[in-house]
Amino acid sequence: MNKTKLTPRQRAIAAGYRSGLEQKVAAEYAALSIPVQYEEDLIRYNVPGRGARYTPDFVQPNGIIVETKGRFETADRQKHILIKGQHPDLDIRFVFSNPQSRISKTSQTTYAMWCDKHGFLYAARSVPQSWVYEPTNPRSIDALQKAGLK
């Protein structure tokens, strides 16, 4: 019998995730007994000329939003700048497969450099435990409530 092995992405999709990194981060939260839900929340924001919605990957109980990214494309970067401008008290952080990846083939700017420039915290491959156990930020919780998430 010829059994085809599934790729990590195919296994993640079969488990209800969009990427292997999202599935890995969800497993890390589960191992730490941190109650997060995957893509269950929705944040509304405006793109010039229209309304838009953002579904965070993970919202921690302490109010930190964790977004996992393998590829961090122009549209993603533009979206997060708009969201930060419209919801400045939301604490959105990124976990990248590789923060040293360049934002484009022709740019010297890395994902990490972009985050530093725009005031986003980031990590490589895993959610730092310091984020998981960081004290609750009342401003972030209030912003989540105003956005209809908590």
Contacts in CASP RR format, 6 or more apart in sequence:
PFRMAT RR
TARGET T0000
AUTHOR 0000-0000-0000
METHOD contacts of the structure
MODEL  1
MNKTKLTPRQRAIAAGYRSGLEQKVAAEYAALSIPVQYEEDLIRYNVPGR
GARYTPDFVQPNGIIVETKGRFETADRQKHILIKGQHPDLDIRFVFSNPQ
SRISKTSQTTYAMWCDKHGFLYAARSVPQSWVYEPTNPRSIDALQKAGLK
6 14 0 8 1.000
8 20 0 8 1.000
8 23 0 8 1.000
9 19 0 8 1.000
9 20 0 8 1.000
11 20 0 8 1.000
11 23 0 8 1.000
12 18 0 8 1.000
12 19 0 8 1.000
12 20 0 8 1.000
12 22 0 8 1.000
12 23 0 8 1.000
15 23 0 8 1.000
16 23 0 8 1.000
16 38 0 8 1.000
17 23 0 8 1.000
17 26 0 8 1.000
17 38 0 8 1.000
19 68 0 8 1.000
19 70 0 8 1.000
21 68 0 8 1.000
21 69 0 8 1.000
21 70 0 8 1.000
21 95 0 8 1.000
21 97 0 8 1.000
21 125 0 8 1.000
22 38 0 8 1.000
22 57 0 8 1.000
22 68 0 8 1.000
24 125 0 8 1.000
24 126 0 8 1.000
25 57 0 8 1.000
25 58 0 8 1.000
25 66 0 8 1.000
25 68 0 8 1.000
25 95 0 8 1.000
25 126 0 8 1.000
25 127 0 8 1.000
26 36 0 8 1.000
26 38 0 8 1.000
26 58 0 8 1.000
28 126 0 8 1.000
28 127 0 8 1.000
29 36 0 8 1.000
29 58 0 8 1.000
29 127 0 8 1.000
29 132 0 8 1.000
32 129 0 8 1.000
32 132 0 8 1.000
34 60 0 8 1.000
34 61 0 8 1.000
34 132 0 8 1.000
35 61 0 8 1.000
36 58 0 8 1.000
36 59 0 8 1.000
36 60 0 8 1.000
36 61 0 8 1.000
36 66 0 8 1.000
37 58 0 8 1.000
37 59 0 8 1.000
38 57 0 8 1.000
38 58 0 8 1.000
39 55 0 8 1.000
39 56 0 8 1.000
39 57 0 8 1.000
41 55 0 8 1.000
41 56 0 8 1.000
41 59 0 8 1.000
41 144 0 8 1.000
41 148 0 8 1.000
41 149 0 8 1.000
42 53 0 8 1.000
42 54 0 8 1.000
42 55 0 8 1.000
42 148 0 8 1.000
42 149 0 8 1.000
43 53 0 8 1.000
43 54 0 8 1.000
43 55 0 8 1.000
43 56 0 8 1.000
43 83 0 8 1.000
43 87 0 8 1.000
43 90 0 8 1.000
43 147 0 8 1.000
43 149 0 8 1.000
44 51 0 8 1.000
44 52 0 8 1.000
44 53 0 8 1.000
44 54 0 8 1.000
44 147 0 8 1.000
45 51 0 8 1.000
45 52 0 8 1.000
45 53 0 8 1.000
45 54 0 8 1.000
45 79 0 8 1.000
45 82 0 8 1.000
45 83 0 8 1.000
45 86 0 8 1.000
45 87 0 8 1.000
46 52 0 8 1.000
46 82 0 8 1.000
46 86 0 8 1.000
47 79 0 8 1.000
47 82 0 8 1.000
52 79 0 8 1.000
52 82 0 8 1.000
54 79 0 8 1.000
54 83 0 8 1.000
56 65 0 8 1.000
56 66 0 8 1.000
56 67 0 8 1.000
56 92 0 8 1.000
57 65 0 8 1.000
57 66 0 8 1.000
57 67 0 8 1.000
57 68 0 8 1.000
58 65 0 8 1.000
58 66 0 8 1.000
58 67 0 8 1.000
58 68 0 8 1.000
58 127 0 8 1.000
59 65 0 8 1.000
59 66 0 8 1.000
59 144 0 8 1.000
59 149 0 8 1.000
59 150 0 8 1.000
60 66 0 8 1.000
60 131 0 8 1.000
60 132 0 8 1.000
61 136 0 8 1.000
62 132 0 8 1.000
62 134 0 8 1.000
62 135 0 8 1.000
62 136 0 8 1.000
62 137 0 8 1.000
62 140 0 8 1.000
63 91 0 8 1.000
63 136 0 8 1.000
63 137 0 8 1.000
63 140 0 8 1.000
63 141 0 8 1.000
63 144 0 8 1.000
63 150 0 8 1.000
64 91 0 8 1.000
64 93 0 8 1.000
64 131 0 8 1.000
64 134 0 8 1.000
64 137 0 8 1.000
64 140 0 8 1.000
65 90 0 8 1.000
65 91 0 8 1.000
65 92 0 8 1.000
65 93 0 8 1.000
66 93 0 8 1.000
66 94 0 8 1.000
66 95 0 8 1.000
66 127 0 8 1.000
66 131 0 8 1.000
67 80 0 8 1.000
67 92 0 8 1.000
67 93 0 8 1.000
67 94 0 8 1.000
67 95 0 8 1.000
68 94 0 8 1.000
68 95 0 8 1.000
68 96 0 8 1.000
69 76 0 8 1.000
69 94 0 8 1.000
69 95 0 8 1.000
69 96 0 8 1.000
69 97 0 8 1.000
69 111 0 8 1.000
70 96 0 8 1.000
70 97 0 8 1.000
70 98 0 8 1.000
70 101 0 8 1.000
71 101 0 8 1.000
72 94 0 8 1.000
72 96 0 8 1.000
72 101 0 8 1.000
72 103 0 8 1.000
72 111 0 8 1.000
72 114 0 8 1.000
74 103 0 8 1.000
74 104 0 8 1.000
77 103 0 8 1.000
77 114 0 8 1.000
80 92 0 8 1.000
80 118 0 8 1.000
80 120 0 8 1.000
81 118 0 8 1.000
83 90 0 8 1.000
83 92 0 8 1.000
84 90 0 8 1.000
84 92 0 8 1.000
84 118 0 8 1.000
84 119 0 8 1.000
84 120 0 8 1.000
87 143 0 8 1.000
87 146 0 8 1.000
87 147 0 8 1.000
88 143 0 8 1.000
89 139 0 8 1.000
89 140 0 8 1.000
89 142 0 8 1.000
89 143 0 8 1.000
90 140 0 8 1.000
90 143 0 8 1.000
90 144 0 8 1.000
90 147 0 8 1.000
91 137 0 8 1.000
91 140 0 8 1.000
92 120 0 8 1.000
93 120 0 8 1.000
93 121 0 8 1.000
93 122 0 8 1.000
93 123 0 8 1.000
93 131 0 8 1.000
94 111 0 8 1.000
94 115 0 8 1.000
94 120 0 8 1.000
94 121 0 8 1.000
94 122 0 8 1.000
94 123 0 8 1.000
95 122 0 8 1.000
95 123 0 8 1.000
95 124 0 8 1.000
95 125 0 8 1.000
95 126 0 8 1.000
95 127 0 8 1.000
96 111 0 8 1.000
96 112 0 8 1.000
96 122 0 8 1.000
96 123 0 8 1.000
96 124 0 8 1.000
96 125 0 8 1.000
97 124 0 8 1.000
97 125 0 8 1.000
98 111 0 8 1.000
98 124 0 8 1.000
99 110 0 8 1.000
99 111 0 8 1.000
99 112 0 8 1.000
99 115 0 8 1.000
99 122 0 8 1.000
99 123 0 8 1.000
99 124 0 8 1.000
100 110 0 8 1.000
100 111 0 8 1.000
100 112 0 8 1.000
101 110 0 8 1.000
101 111 0 8 1.000
102 108 0 8 1.000
102 109 0 8 1.000
102 110 0 8 1.000
103 109 0 8 1.000
103 110 0 8 1.000
103 111 0 8 1.000
103 114 0 8 1.000
109 117 0 8 1.000
111 122 0 8 1.000
112 122 0 8 1.000
114 120 0 8 1.000
115 121 0 8 1.000
115 122 0 8 1.000
121 131 0 8 1.000
123 131 0 8 1.000
141 150 0 8 1.000
144 150 0 8 1.000
END
